[in-house]
Amino acid sequence: MNRNIRLIYTHSIFTQMLFLLPVVVPYYHSIGLSFRDFLLGEAFFSAVVLLAEVPSGWISDVWKRRTTLMCGALFGMVGLAGLMMADSFWEATISQGIIGIAVALNSGTNTALLYDGLYEQGRADEYRRIEGARHGFGIYGTAFSCLAGAYLFTLHPKLPLLADVFVLLIAMITIACVREPARHQKSVEKHIFHDMWVTMKYALAGHPEVTGIIMLSTVILCTTKLMLWAQQPYYQMIGIPVEWFGVIAAAMYVIGGIGGQFGHKIDHFGSNRTALGFIALALAGACFGLVAFPTAFAALPLFLIGVLGYAMGQPRIQSAINSQIGSERRATVLSTASLMVHLLFIPTSAIVGYLSEHGGIMASLLWTGMQLLALSSIGWLLWKRSTDRVPA
């Protein structure tokens, strides 16, 4: 199992090495597209993930998780290669859609593979620590790639994409070496769509704590994603040179990686509901702070809150769900949680894109903070009500 853990760590590092990430908005500008065009492409990306998320989780539950992850890496390479050759809005958007299929295949499957292996060895109680480390190492990979990607962009705009394709090839080879753990496999009771529908109902209505986690985490993870994409136009607005984007992103992801790796040490402080509620308040405050204090001195720590919110919140969300769900439906439920994030992101990204086009990035951040505060308050109160008789 220790060999499997090392391979899963390595796979996470390479799949999260996103060389294009710190310069994606400048890259779109280099092919004649705007930030709004990018957000519309991201909305299409989320729609594809939305449609593929739960079916991909079902495939992972009834098929081999290792093979599912290999297919995810392959689709990722195809989508990135398409984006590298794109010179129009629709070519770039279709490429983002192919990358969306890759994300759906990977989502939930990697953490389910890890939990299955630990459970098989009687080490399920170690999952939170090991998943936190996996998540942290992946963020370290993102940090390194951000630093390198910004430099590669200054040499040629397409070099970051070429590097992304290469590391996904390494990720595919790495995950092929993992031993698939034994797990209980249930047969499809009627057909694939009935099976998925039953599992989604179980996740969203049949289990109060899982429902509550999904509801609140949806708003949090949607916000962290919007804050991530807002960084580059915000930095351009306040006059930070593009060549510094990678350095800033790398520093933030290193700190976020540390938070993700060692976040399990503070899990005993408060319930899951309390922790996620605190993260939501911190993110809303960061959005409002960015609007109120548009300076580099304030922007860097405030955007760091978004990175930490993702880095420390995601493993806790995954652990809480995994501990409640059997292996026969684990990846499907995890995919359902991810699906809800994309369901919220699609209309939100369209609104944020419109606001950025007509009111600037400040209007976008103001809307993001207001939406987070309103929806997370509703989600937290509903979760509290649904778990009055269930420990949170």
N, C-alpha and C positions, 0 to 999 in steps of 0.2 A: 504493500500500500504506500510505503514511503516513496517508492519509485514513481508510482502514479501521481502522488502529490507534487513531486518535483516537476513532472511533465506537465501537469495541469497549471502549475505556477508559470512554467515557461510559455505555455500556450497563451495564458492570459497576458503575459508581458508583450508578446508579439502581436496579438490581436488588438491590443490597446495602444500600440505604437502608431500614432496618427500624425504623420509628418505634415499633412496638409492642414491640420487643425488650427495652428496659430495664424495661418495666412489664407484661410479659405475665402474670406471676403475680398482681400486684395486679388486672389486668384480669379474670382468671378469678375472683378473689375478688369483683369487682364484679358478676358475673353469677351468683354463688352457687356457684362451683365451687372445689375445693381444689387444692393443689399435686399431690396424687396424681391427681386427675382430669386435670390438665394432662399429667402424664407418661403416663397411659393414652392420652390423645389423641395424644401424641407417638409412642407405640408404634404406634398405628394409622396415623399419618402415615408412619412408617418402613416399615410393612408395605406401604402403597400404593407408596412409592418402591421398595421391594424388588421388587414385582411389575412396576413400570413402568420401572425403571432400564435394564435391558438392552434391552428392546424399543424404548425411546426412543432409546437409543444406536444401535441398528440402523436406526431410522427416519432418524436424523441422517446415518448413513453412506450410505444409499441415496437419501435425499431431500435437499432443500436445508437446510443448517445454519441459514441465516437464517430460513427459514420455521419451522423447529423452535423456534427461540428466540422468535419472535413468538407461536407457540401457547403457549409456556411462560408468557409475560407475560400472555396472555389468561386462562389457567387460574388464574394467581396472583390476578388481579383478581377473578375470580368467587369463589374461595375466601376471600379477605379480606373481600369484601362479605358473604358468608355468615356469617363469624365476627362481623362487625359487627352483624348482625341476630340472632345466636344468643342464646338465653336458657335453654338446657338442655344437658346433657352431650352428648347425641347430635347435636344441631345443631352444637355446637362441634367435635365429633370428625369429623363428615362434612366440615365446612369444612376442617379440617386435612388430611383425605384429599385434597381437591381441590387444596389447596396442594402436597401431595406429588406430584401429577401434574406440576404446574408445575416443581417442583424437579428431577424426573426428566428433563423435557424440556430443562432448562437445563444439567444436570450433564454435564460432559465435552464438550458441544457448543460452548460458548464458547471453551474452550481449544483444541479441535480446529480451530475456524474460524480462530483466530489462527495456529496452527502451519501449517495448509494455506497460508494467504496468504504467510507468511514463506518456506515451502519453495518455493512457486511462484516467488518472487523471488530464490531462492538465498541467503536470509538465515536459514536454519534455525539457524545458530550463535548468532543473536541472541535466540533464543526465551526462554532462561532469564532474561535481563535484562528483556525486554519483558513476559513473563508475570509476573515478580516485580512489575513496575511496575503491571500491570493488577490483580493481586491486592491490592497496596498501596492503589491508588486506590479499589478497592471497599471496603476496610476504612476508609478515610477517610470514604467515604460513610456507612458504618455508624456511625462516630463522630459525625458531624454529626446523623444522624437520631436517635441515642440522646439527644443533648443536647436536641434539639427535641421528641422524643417524650415525654420525662418531663414537660416543661413543658406540652405539649398535653394530657397525661393529667390534669393538675391543673385544666385548664379544663373538660374533659369526657372521660370514659373512652373514648369512641368516636372522638375526633379523631385519635389516632395511626393507627388503621386507615384512616380516610378519606385521610390523607396517604399511606399505603402504596399504596392503590389509584391515587392520582394519579401517583405517581412511576413505577409500573409501566406506566401509559399512555405516559408519556414514553419509557421504556425500549423499548417496542414500536415506537414511531415511529422512534426512533434506530436500532435494529437493522435496520429496513426499508430504511434508506439505505445499508447495507453492500453492497459488491460481492462476490458469491459467487466465491471463487477456484476456479480449475480444479483438479480432483483426479481421481485414478484411481478409477473406480467399477467394482466387480466385480459381476457378476450373481449372483443367489441360486442356489447350486448345486443345492439340492433344494427347500427351502421355508424360510420365515423362522425357524422354531424350530430346524431343523437347523443353519442358518447361525449363529444365535446360540449354540447349544450348542457348535459347533466352535470358535468364537472364545473362549468362556468356558473351554473345555478348554485352549486355547492359552495363555490368560492365567494360569490357575490351576495348570496342570500341565506345559505344554509349553515354558516359558521360565523358567529358574531365577531370573534377576534380577528379572523382572517378578513372578513368584510371591512372591519374598521381600519385595519392596516392598509388595505388596498385603497380605501377611500381617501385617507389622509396622505398616503405616500404618493398617490397620483398627482395631487396638487404640488407637493414638494418637488418631485422629480421633473415635472413639467416646467416649474419655475427655474430650477437649476440649469435646465437645458436652454431656456430663453436667456438667462444671464450669461451663459457661455457664449452664445452667438452675439450677444449685445456688446461684448468686450471690445471687439475690433473696431466697429464704427464709433464706439465711445472714445477709445484711445485716439482714433483719428480726429475726432471732434476737439479733444483737449490738446492736440498737437504732439502726441508721442510718436516718434518715427517707427515705421514698419519693422525695421531691423531689431527693434527692442521687443516686439511682440513675443518672439520665441523665448527670450530670456525671462520675461514676466510670467508667461504661461508655465515655463519649466519650474520656476521657483514656487509658483502656486501649487503645481501638481506634486512637487516633492513634499511640501507641507501637508497637502491633502493625502498623499500616500502614507505618511506617518500617522495621520489621524485615522485612516482606514485600517492600517495594520495593528495599531494599538488601541483602537476604540473599544475593544472588548473589555479592557481593564476598567472602564467606567460604566459598564452595562448594569451594575447593581445599584446605580444611582437613579431611582425613579423607574416607572413602568414604561413600556413601549409607547403608550399613548402620551405620557408626559414628555418623553424625549422627542418624539416627532412633533408635538405641539410647540416645544421650545425651538426646534429647528425652523418650523414655519414662521414663527415670530421673528427670528433672527434674519431670515431671508427677506421678509417684508420690510424690516427696518433697513436692510442693506439697499433695497431698491429705492426706498424713499431718501436715504442718505446720498445715493448717487445723483438723484435729481437736485437735492438741496446743496450739495458741495461738489461741483464739477471741476475738481482738481486732481492731479496725479497723486498728491499726498493722501487724499481721501479715497480715490478710486481703487487703488491697489488692495488695501485691507478690506474694503467693502465687497469687491469681487471675490476676494479670498473666502469670504463667508459662503458664497455660492459653491465654491469648490469643496469646502469642508462639509457643507450641508449634504452634498452628494456622497463624499468619501466616507463620512461617518454614519450617514443615515441608511445607505443602501445595504451594507452587511447586516445591520440590525433588522431591517425589513425582511431580508432573505432568510435570516435565522428564525425569525418569528413565524414565518410562513412554513418553512421546512419542518419545524418541530410539530406542526399541527397536521401535516399532510402525509399520506402514505406514498410509497415510491411508484405505485401504479398510476397515480395522477399528479405527481409532484411537478413535473415540467409543465403540464397543462395549466395548473393553477398559477405557477410562476409566470407563465406566458400571459395568463389572463391579467395579472397585475401589471405587466408591461403594456399590454393592449390598452388598458385604461389610460395610461400616460399618453399614448399616441392619440387616443380618442379625444382627449382634452387639448392636445397640442395642435391638432389640425385647425380648429376654428381660431384658437388663440394666436397661432402664427400668422394667420391671415389678417387678424385685427392689428397685431403688432407691426406687420409689414406695411399695412395701410397707414398706421400712425407714424411710422418712421419716414414714410414718403412725404407725408403732409405736415407733420408736427415735429419731426426729428427724433433722435434716439431718446431724448428726455421724456417725450410723451409716451414712448413705448415702455420705458422703465416704470413710469408712473402707473400705467395701466397694469403692468405685470404685478407690481406691489399691491395694488388695490384688489386685483383678482385673487391673488394668493391669500390676502387677509380675509376676504369675504368667504371664499370657498373652504379654506382650511378651518375657519371658525365653525362653519356648518358641519363639515366632516368630523371635527373633534367632538362637537356636541352630540351628533348622531352616534358616534362610536361610544361615547360615555353612556348614552342611553341604552345602546344595544348590549353593553357589557356590565350593566348594573348587577347582574347575577353571575357574571363570569369574570374572574380576575384578569386585569389588563396587564 
